[in-house]
Amino acid sequence: MKKFLIPILGVILGATSGYLYWQQIGCSSGTCMITSKPLNSTIYGAVMGYLVFGLIEDLIKKR
C-alpha cells in the first residue's frame, strides 16, 4: 500500500485541481476541449497529477 501512496495522492490532488480550475476559470465559450466540461478537466488534472507526482517520486528515489 505504501508503494501506491504518492501516485494516489497525485491523482487526488490533480483531480481536485482540475475541477477547481474548471469551476473558477473554465471556458466561457464552451469550445475548449479540456475546460469546457468538469469531467474532462478533472480527468486531465488527475492524469497530470499522476505524472508529476510519479516524476517527483522517481527523482527522490534516485537521490
MINU-677283 format. One record per residue (C-alpha): residue number from 1; residue in one letter; x, y, z. Coordinates in nm, 2 decimals. Layout:
residues N
SITE     k   r        u        v        w
SITE   NUM   A        X        Y        Z
...
This chain:
residues 63
SITE     k   r        u        v        w
SITE     1   M     0.00     0.00     0.00
SITE     2   K     0.29     0.24     0.08
SITE     3   K     0.41     0.19    -0.28
SITE     4   F     0.10     0.35    -0.42
SITE     5   L     0.06     0.63    -0.17
SITE     6   I     0.24     0.90    -0.37
SITE     7   P     0.07     0.82    -0.71
SITE     8   I    -0.27     0.81    -0.54
SITE     9   L    -0.20     1.14    -0.37
SITE    10   G    -0.10     1.29    -0.71
SITE    11   V    -0.43     1.17    -0.87
SITE    12   I    -0.64     1.31    -0.59
SITE    13   L    -0.47     1.65    -0.58
SITE    14   G    -0.46     1.67    -0.96
SITE    15   A    -0.83     1.58    -0.99
SITE    16   T    -0.92     1.84    -0.73
SITE    17   S    -0.70     2.10    -0.90
SITE    18   G    -0.86     2.02    -1.24
SITE    19   Y    -1.21     2.05    -1.10
SITE    20   L    -1.13     2.38    -0.93
SITE    21   Y    -0.97     2.51    -1.24
SITE    22   W    -1.29     2.44    -1.43
SITE    23   Q    -1.50     2.59    -1.16
SITE    24   Q    -1.30     2.91    -1.11
SITE    25   I    -1.16     2.98    -1.46
SITE    26   G    -1.32     2.73    -1.71
SITE    27   C    -1.41     2.82    -2.06
SITE    28   S    -1.68     3.08    -2.12
SITE    29   S    -1.74     2.99    -2.49
SITE    30   G    -1.77     2.61    -2.44
SITE    31   T    -1.53     2.53    -2.72
SITE    32   C    -1.23     2.45    -2.52
SITE    33   M    -1.16     2.07    -2.53
SITE    34   I    -1.03     2.03    -2.17
SITE    35   T    -1.20     2.30    -1.97
SITE    36   S    -1.55     2.31    -2.13
SITE    37   K    -1.68     2.02    -1.91
SITE    38   P    -1.59     1.94    -1.54
SITE    39   L    -1.53     1.57    -1.62
SITE    40   N    -1.27     1.65    -1.88
SITE    41   S    -1.09     1.90    -1.66
SITE    42   T    -1.10     1.66    -1.36
SITE    43   I    -0.96     1.37    -1.56
SITE    44   Y    -0.69     1.58    -1.72
SITE    45   G    -0.59     1.71    -1.38
SITE    46   A    -0.58     1.36    -1.24
SITE    47   V    -0.35     1.24    -1.52
SITE    48   M    -0.12     1.54    -1.49
SITE    49   G    -0.11     1.49    -1.11
SITE    50   Y    -0.02     1.12    -1.15
SITE    51   L     0.26     1.20    -1.40
SITE    52   V     0.40     1.49    -1.20
SITE    53   F     0.40     1.30    -0.87
SITE    54   G     0.55     1.00    -1.04
SITE    55   L     0.83     1.21    -1.17
SITE    56   I     0.89     1.36    -0.83
SITE    57   E     0.89     1.01    -0.67
SITE    58   D     1.15     0.89    -0.93
SITE    59   L     1.37     1.19    -0.86
SITE    60   I     1.35     1.13    -0.49
SITE    61   K     1.44     0.76    -0.52
SITE    62   K     1.74     0.83    -0.74
SITE    63   R     1.89     1.06    -0.48
